Every structure is written in structure tokens, then in C-alpha cells.
């Protein structure tokens, strides 16, 4: 989605599986002025630190034993967090608080958010960028969006 404008009043979600910044553009498409509406950080330690045990075993009748894939709790938490971000967007779209949004997230998280958006919220999505910018300061996020969504001359 290129040639997308981040209009005045548009929201920008910059998120990954652990951190989310909901931003509001007080500027215009040519000169972004993003300000934080809401910030969320989820504690999500690695799967090993979450006490994942060794894989279970299943005995096949008359055959060998097979291991069962272990649950990656770290990935489960990322999916849960993406769902929470989508629910926040859904609520804002339903209430009229949100008129349009651009979503910036790594590809996997972007897909998780996208699948949980309501039809009304999906209609408000004006652009997507599959990058992780959660650890960048606001001026760098503004520059990245300006480069990605630059208007042709």
C-alpha cells in the first residue's frame, strides 16, 4: 500500500508481540506530528523462562512412541497481545473515536491483528507497513512513515 496519506487526526498503531503504541497525527500528511494516545507493554519472557517442559510422548498402538510438540507460550502470548490490539481498534472504530488508522507491525503480528479486526475497523485501515518500529523514537517513526507513504510530486 504505497501513496497512502497519514491524514490529520489519523491513528497510527506501531506494535509487535509485546509493545504497542497508539499514536495520533496532529500534523498533516506532509509533516507528521505523531503523539501518543496510549502505550502498552506486555511482559512476555522467552518460552524457556515461562516453564515450558519437555515434550510429551504418545504411544501408538502397536508402533513406536512419538513426541508431542510443546506449546510455545511466548508465541501464544504474542498472538494474545495482537488480539488485544485488534480489540482496541475495534472499540475505537465502533465508538467513532477512530476515523482512520495506519498499522505498523512485523508481518506475523500484522496478520494476527488483521484477522481479528471487525468489518467496521477494517474499513478504517488506510495503510499497513510490515516493519517493527516499536523500539524507535517518534521522530524516526515519523520519518519511516513519511518515506513509505510519500505523496508523488
Secondary structure by P-SEA (a helix, b strand, c coil): cccccccccbbbbbbccccccccccccccccccccccbbbbbbcccccccccccbbbbbcccbbbbbccccaaaaaaaaaaaaaaaaaaaaaaaacccccccccccaaaaaaaaaaccaaaaaacccccccccccccaaaaaaaaaaaacccc
